[in-house]
Amino acid sequence: MTMLADLLASVFDRRKVRPISLRQGKKSLAELARELLVGAGEASGLASAAAILSGYACLDDAGKLTFFRMLAVEMNISADKVRQALNAYEAAPSKVTYRDFAAAAEPPRQELIRRLNRVPGATGSLVRMRADLLRLGKGEPDLEALDLDFRHLLSSWFNRGFLVLRPISWESPAHVLEKIIAYEAVHAIDSWDDLRRRLEPSDRRCFAFFHPAMPDEPLIFVEVALMQGIAQSIQTLLAEGRDVRLAEEADTAVFYSISNCQPGLAGISFGNSLIKQVAADLSQELPELRTFVTLSPLPGFARWLTETGMDARVADGPLLCAYAAHYLVHSKDRDGMPIDPVARFHLGNGAIVHQVHAGADTSAKGKAQSEGLMVNYLYDLGRVAQHHELFATKGEIAQSPQIRALCAVAEKALLPGKKA
């Protein structure tokens, strides 16, 4: 780790705390939670927090739901107190009335989560707790509101200022490499040999964000191929017997896999910062790099073809590419955003829809989700901010002339009045 990472790690390093025995004290998690909120002693508070976390880890799903529902209902805000505090602030704005309003508007469970996080190793436990909440709480308004509190706090604790970018190489610790294999969500890593082909050659790179409170747990990682020209096929890019080039010969960095590692951090975006930081670092290391581009799947394309009745009308690759361009640029959800999640991510980061390639992913997964197509999103580092602003404020999608031409082909092929 860098000196900064070591410094941050020391900030998050706390002495070990011996948890209270739940059996010995005969206290429920709810009772311990109430005591933790009102208790003033540091040692007893840390012990109670540790007991809550260790007790929670032993619960089954039914027990976890009971715990979450207690937090959601018993430790929610009081609407009456919020109204009274707001009325008092409106009548006489001051430091005191504003402080009272802010206190009334914050549910006690937020402070409980903060106090739980004082325990060594608690941050990772709370991330896993939120993963359970997301999994178990769907469809329950109270639990979905509780998740907003988790998300609010985790967004603060995992802001970009605390994250450390670290390269992952074949020489990285085995426990980290095992997690890269396990967390790879785009193109499965089949073996240690497969991982080695992605990490060891001079024209391959991998980078991950880490948090000092979870130093051995990657939060998100990106795999990069250094190439001459833009990649058009993932199988060619990952081929076992491919020719390896010197990194100094490359003019293009291809981001071919970006994987989020922690379900409990869903909705807390690191990817935009990761891509931009990696691009900046690679530019310094390899000044000859001129192009930064992805090779990305279209995970909703096959389903969209079926739902719109287009699947039966695709006769060849060029027309399939045209429909894919139309899908990426013109198919929107109710909020006016692209329906493709990968497109939303990269366009929100300021990328350009650059080109679509047929037969780019011949794996079973690639055919099932994208009809074998893949797309390049181009990151023009000098215009990323401009493209991001236009997309965020006006919904404008930056696209290359090639994509515009494909969209025109698709429009001509569509039946009159057909909505897609």
Protein Blocks (a to p, Z undefined) as FASTA:
>chain_A
ZZklmmmmmmmpccddddddfklnopafklmmmmmmmpmbfklmmmmmmmmmmmmmmpcf
klmmmmmmmmmmmmmccfklmmmmmmmmmmmgcfklmmmmmmmmpcfklmmmmmmmmpgh
klmmmmmmmmmmmmmmgoiaklmmmmmmmmmmmmmmmgmklpccddddfkbcfklmmmmm
mmomkbccfbfklmmmmmmpmkbccdddddfklmmbcfbdcdddddedjdfbfklmmpmk
bccddfklpcbdcdfbdcdfblklgoiafklmmmmmmmmmmmmmmmmbmbdcdddddfkl
mmmmmmnopmmmpmbfklmmmmmmmmmmmmccfkopafblklmmmmmnopacfbdcehkb
mcfklmmmnnopacdddddfklmmmmmmmmmmnopacddfklmmmmmmmmmmpcghiaZZ
